[in-house]
Amino acid sequence: MSVPKTYYVYALASKRNGTLYIGMTNNLRRRISEHKEKSIPGFTQKYNVTILVYFEKFDDPRYAIEREKVLKGWLRKKKIALIESVNPEWKEIEL
């Protein structure tokens, strides 16, 4: 019997109301560490987007992938409202 996996859709910010990044992973702790260490070249490295401000958990990768696509398609204003609905101070979420 296999251990169930957890998948995450997450939002990073450069600062409060700063640059936003939406991503998806099966290991949130490792992925956030990669963003903070800037070990993978790309958007978050270029714009210093390293503060975890929001995340959701999923048991099925298909749902996580779909949710990531939905959030990426939202206007910035709607993304900010989602973040502020659970993290109004934009405090970094510690894992």
Residue, then its C-alpha position, 0 to 999 in steps of 0.5 A: m500500500s502506498v503512502p498518499k501524496t500531498y500536492y500544493v498550490y502556493a503563492l509567493a510575494s516579493k513584499r506586501n502587494g509586490t510581485l506575485y508568483i503562483g506555483m505547484t509542487n509535491n514538496l512545499r518545504r523543498r520548493i520554498s527553500e529552492h526559491k529562497e536559495k535562488s537555486i533555480p533560474g527563472f522568474t522568482q530568482k529574477y524578481n526576488v519573489t521568496i515570501l510564502v504568503y498562501f498555499e492550498k493542499f490537494d490529494d490529487p495532482r490533477y486538482a492541484i494542476e487545475r487550481e494552479k491554472v485557475l489562479k494564474g488566470w486570475l487578475r492581480k486584484k483577485k489574487i490579492a483578495l485571496i491572499e488577504s482572505v487568509n493572510p491579511e498582514w502578508k506575513e511569511i508562512e513558516l513551514 
